[in-house]
Amino acid sequence: MEVASELSLPVSPQAAAAYHYCEAVTGAQARNFSYGIRLLPADKRRAMSAVYALARRIDDIGDGEWSDERKAEHLGLTRALLDEIREGRVEAEDVDPVKVALADACSRFAIPLDAFDELIDGVEMDVRGAEYQTFEQLRVYCRCVAGTIGRLSLGVFGCTDPKRGAEFADTLGLGLQLTNILRDVREDAANGRTYLPAEDLARFGCEQGFLGRPAAGADFTGLVLFEARRAQEYFDEGLLLLPMLDRRSRACVAAMAGIYHRLLERIVREPEAVLRGRVSLPGWEKAYVALSGLAGGRRS
Ligand SMILES: CC(C)=CCC/C(C)=C/CC/C(C)=C/COP(=O)(O)OP(=O)(O)O
């Protein structure tokens, strides 16, 4: 696979500039995932940065300060952008570098663009203020916002068994997203969002939410450990993807998953830490996990 990538077509100056922009976005904003993306050979790294830049744009539309109407309009424009790429209508001179880079990446790799439409579906759920009564409902949302990223990434990596690989990539995305939800419970609550299912909040007496100290009788630790166990199961299953990838794609996935898995371990060690602030890893530890991934694809 790496030989094929070395033989790939040269990149036009316009596409090179567009990729440069996407790589800058990835470097500045992907505080965790950039460590894995950097391990890829140049063509896959560029393509992943184009995927990341569009995913970031979609996410930012959902999280931003705009009115719901304006968000809907911009999500619609993003769906139109995807159609332009699908229909081969993107000009090299287009003013949008993310569009140009992604169109170029799609000419090189089998990127399943429909997954971006599903990602937009997930962000639209956020804009509507969807609430999740059951874990099954939350899982639908997680598949939209994270399983999609796994499947898009797999399109760039390539895989010895694309059908099973896509299922594992989707599942790994679920593990990452559940970890992300646990890490961000406080920040999301401050923004008026609760992702954890109402049935689980009720089971652990946490219906009051996550701002301030847990209410008397609330078993916040029990709730976090319960959801963390689910995340762990998704990690275990999703990582069955690793043997299906070439060495550097494997290292990239091992780094992304390894960094998030360490976050999960920290949360499990001290669940109440997520109520005080954002749990994160220092840069040296993320670099260490990434390099261990390159050395042998170990999880953390
Ligand atoms: C096969 C494969 C690669 C699977 C993994 C798929 C994947 C990377 C899913 C991402 C889901 C996620 C937690 C996004 C948060 O992004 P963010 O930018 O908000 O993250 P941050 O807050 O940690 O920086």
The ligand as an ORCA input file, in Angstrom:
! r2SCAN-3c Opt
* xyz 0 1
  C     -10.861      4.398     12.246
  C     -10.812      5.643     13.032
  C      -9.762      6.640     12.705
  C     -11.735      5.838     14.008
  C     -11.809      7.040     14.849
  C     -12.841      8.014     14.353
  C     -12.728      9.350     15.024
  C     -11.429     10.073     14.960
  C     -13.811      9.854     15.637
  C     -13.778     11.186     16.287
  C     -14.875     11.357     17.282
  C     -14.577     12.468     18.258
  C     -14.382     12.088     19.670
  C     -14.500     13.747     17.848
  C     -14.184     14.889     18.763
  O     -13.378     15.782     18.050
  P     -12.778     17.074     18.747
  O     -12.039     17.866     17.731
  O     -13.857     17.776     19.493
  O     -11.764     16.413     19.769
  P     -10.981     17.089     20.967
  O     -12.001     17.902     21.712
  O     -10.463     15.917     21.757
  O      -9.890     17.913     20.375
*
